[in-house]
Amino acid sequence: MKILKKVLFCGIGIICLSLLFAVPSMAAFHCDSSGCTGLTSGTVNFKCSKNVRINCNSNGQTYAANSAHYSGDRVYGVSSDSSVIYYTTKNKGSEYTTSPSASDSSAFSGWSSL
């Protein structure tokens, strides 16, 4: 479980960090197997695996992101200002389309931590 947490944190964090540098001024956006949409400026050439979605919120300097698999029952979240991995539940077989409400760890108030 400890390795899974590190892989999740590193994977989502690296993706969001690269998006942070690629698009300096953005707000909420998401990436799935079709690519990234919702960007206010610039482009990001990134696609997730099938049935995986990443929702991000960034102010150009910090980010918060959550990710879930369509078949899973948990949503995982990370932020640039915290090393904690957060999680909440969702219904299996449903897509999680809610972007974080802020670009820092405050977006995960009410979520549990691993």
N, C-alpha and C positions, 0 to 999 in steps of 0.2 A: 504494500500500500504506500509506503514511503517513496518508493521509486516512481510509482504512478503519479503521486502528487508533484514530484519534481519534474517529471516529463510533461504533465499538464501545464504547470506553471511556466516552464521554459518554452514549451511549444506556443502557447497562447501569447506569452510575453514577447517572444521573438517576433511573432507575426505582427503584433500590435506595434512594437517598437519600430519595425521596418516600415509599417504603414505611417507611423508618426513622422519619420524622416522623409518619406516619399511625398506626403501631402501635408504641407506645413499648416494650413488653416482649414480645419474640417470640424464637423459636429458629429452627430450620430450617423452611422452607416453600418452596412452588414455585408458579409461575404458568404457565398455558398458555392455549390458546384458550378454555377453559371458565371461566377465572378463577383466583383464588388459593385454595389450600387449605393446611392445616397450621398456620394461625396460632393462637397460643395465646390471643390476645386481640384485640379490635377487628376491623375489616373493611377490606379493600382492594378498591376497585372498579377492577380492572385486568385486561386480557386481552391475551395475546400473539397474534401472527399464527398462522395455522394451521401446525402442525408445528414450532413453536418453543416451547421450554421454558426458563424461567429458574428456577434453584434458588438460594435464598439462605439464609444463616445470619447472624443478627444478635443482638446482646446489648442492643439499644436505643440503643447509642452508636456502635458500629462494625458493619461488614458485610463479608461476602465473598459473591460471587455468581458463578455460572457459567451459561453459556447455550449452547445448541446447536440446530441445525436437524436435523430427522429425516433429511433427505437428505444432510447434510454428513458429513465425516469428522473434524471438529475440534470441540472444546469450548473456549470462551474463558472466561476468568475475570478478575475485577477485585476489588479490595478497597478499603476506605476509607482504609487506611493506606499505600497505595502507588500510584504513578502507572503501574506496570508492567501490561501486559496479558499474561496467561499463557495458554498453550494446551496441550492434550493431544489425543491422537487417540481416536477411537471408531469403531465399525463403521458404515458407511453403512447407512441404513435402520433404524437402531435409536434408540430414545429414550434420552437420557442423564438418568437420574433421581437421580443421586447429589448430594445437597446438600454444600456445602463442610463440612469437618470442624471448622472454626473460623470465627470472625467477623473474621478478619484475614488478612494475606497468608500466614501460616503454613499456611493451608489448601491452598496451591498448591506445597508442597515436592514436588519431583520433576517438576513441570510445566516446560515451556520458556517463555521470555519472548520477546515480539516485539521 
